[in-house]
Amino acid sequence: MNRAAVKASTAQGEGRTADAIISLLLEERDAVGRLRSLSSSQPLDATHIEIDGRRYVNFSSNNYLGLSRHPRVIAAAEAATRQFGFGSGAAGLLGGYTRVHESAARTIARWKGTEDAVLLPSGYQANLAAVQTLAAMAREKGGRPVRFIVDKLVHASLLDAVRGSGLPMRVFPHNHLAKLSRLLRKSDAMDVVVTESIFSMDGDAPDLAGLVKLKARRPFTLLLDEAHGSGVYGENGAGYASEMGMADAVDVSVVTLSKALGGVGGAICGSRVFCGGVVNYGRAFIYSTSLPAAAAAAAAAAIDVLRDEPERRNRLRVMAKKTRAELTAAGVRMPAGDSPILCCVIGSEAEALAAAAALRGAGLLVAAVRPPTVAPGSSRLRACLCSEHTQEEVQRLIDAIKAIRPTGRRRHLVGHAQRNPSSG
Ligand SMILES: Cc1ncc(COP(=O)(O)O)c(C=O)c1O
């Protein structure tokens, strides 16, 4: 049933309960192959997972360096849990921010090269609180007009945050600096440019050098989400901006502790003043129980591992480069770079689902990403590499992707296919 039919039936008084309406919406999604559902999974180690009794090589995880299972990370989480209990019991401002949180925040700030950092329960909330803090510049008494200018393909958390701020927002086409420059020219507001270091659904990077040049000509505040760059790029894994030697040009850097760091949580890294702003204006920080001390301790331990075991990220990047080269040579098109996110745009939902099912048949778990996460017609396979995958496993992935034969008009990999801006 389509939306119009749902409206018609509810208008006639049928099924006015929320469940009745939502069930119709779900049917509608199911009919177009977009229904999402959970199935319980059992990770077996860093790179293998069991779902519904079947074992797969896991190419669907953001645990890029296998740190979620690292003995030092686990030991740090266990020690903090024994000392502080599991839940932190209160929001950060009400006693939930222990000395373990403070110390981990200092470790993260040192690692990122910023004056300070604030920890939040998730990366999603970190983006939300960062934007809320920036929005306070316009909201609070004596503030100035603020305008957010966001790359079209930024993560849903950033879109939700900016939209939720209620402040003016402009979108520039993915990595299109000329368009961004034109937008910046027409402004008398404080402009905040929002982008990612490694785009989550495409695995490509922005032209950071170009952005920094533009920033010198037309000043703006740069908010960079380093969810997928952290741990993989830069000195001691400090991120893509560090790798490019441009960390100083980033005003606010958001790190998720949930991906290469192998844990859970998020951190906002910036000046001492900005972090003070987060604690006062970041509602996603203020009104939420702080992350468990165990997660803070685990993140600090993971950063130590990044420093002590650079071979993990070196291995990952060599593997990512080789895999991309082999797939590209076989005619599979994908955005350039060496990130561990391999994005193969296929087209329709049905074809992406069929491709993911074929890979599952070969014992490989690869996500099929569909609308509303990405724009209609750009459904894709998203395979994530981990430093702990064996060569043989990666070769199986390459061979299985190469073996996916077009049915109908399926195209392999159109780089930079569009994220669906209306739904993130
Ligand atoms: C680019 C980006 N930013 C933020 C997040 C949110 O991070 P978390 O999963 O830690 O809430 C994600 C996670 O999916 C992401 O891919």
The ligand as an SDF file (V2000), in Angstrom:
LIG
                    3D

 16 16  0  0  0  0  0  0  0  0999 V2000
   30.7170    9.2610    9.4140 C   0  0  0  0  0  0  0  0  0  0  0  0
   30.0740    8.7940   10.6830 C   0  0  0  0  0  0  0  0  0  0  0  0
   29.8830    9.6940   11.6670 N   0  0  0  0  0  0  0  0  0  0  0  0
   29.3020    9.3280   12.8290 C   0  0  0  0  0  0  0  0  0  0  0  0
   28.8830    8.0430   13.0500 C   0  0  0  0  0  0  0  0  0  0  0  0
   28.2130    7.6970   14.3390 C   0  0  0  0  0  0  0  0  0  0  0  0
   29.1210    7.0380   15.1640 O   0  0  0  0  0  0  0  0  0  0  0  0
   28.6310    6.0050   16.2690 P   0  0  0  0  0  0  0  0  0  0  0  0
   28.3070    4.7570   15.5600 O   0  0  0  0  0  0  0  0  0  0  0  0
   29.7940    5.9020   17.1810 O   0  0  0  0  0  0  0  0  0  0  0  0
   27.4400    6.6010   16.9240 O   0  0  0  0  0  0  0  0  0  0  0  0
   29.0810    7.0890   12.0670 C   0  0  0  0  0  0  0  0  0  0  0  0
   28.6660    5.6900   12.3120 C   0  0  0  0  0  0  0  0  0  0  0  0
   28.0070    5.0390   11.6280 O   0  0  0  0  0  0  0  0  0  0  0  0
   29.6830    7.4670   10.8430 C   0  0  0  0  0  0  0  0  0  0  0  0
   29.8530    6.5820    9.8560 O   0  0  0  0  0  0  0  0  0  0  0  0
  1  2  1  0
  2  3  1  0
  2 15  2  0
  3  4  2  0
  4  5  1  0
  5  6  1  0
  5 12  2  0
  6  7  1  0
  7  8  1  0
  8  9  2  0
  8 10  1  0
  8 11  1  0
 12 13  1  0
 12 15  1  0
 13 14  2  0
 15 16  1  0
M  END
$$$$
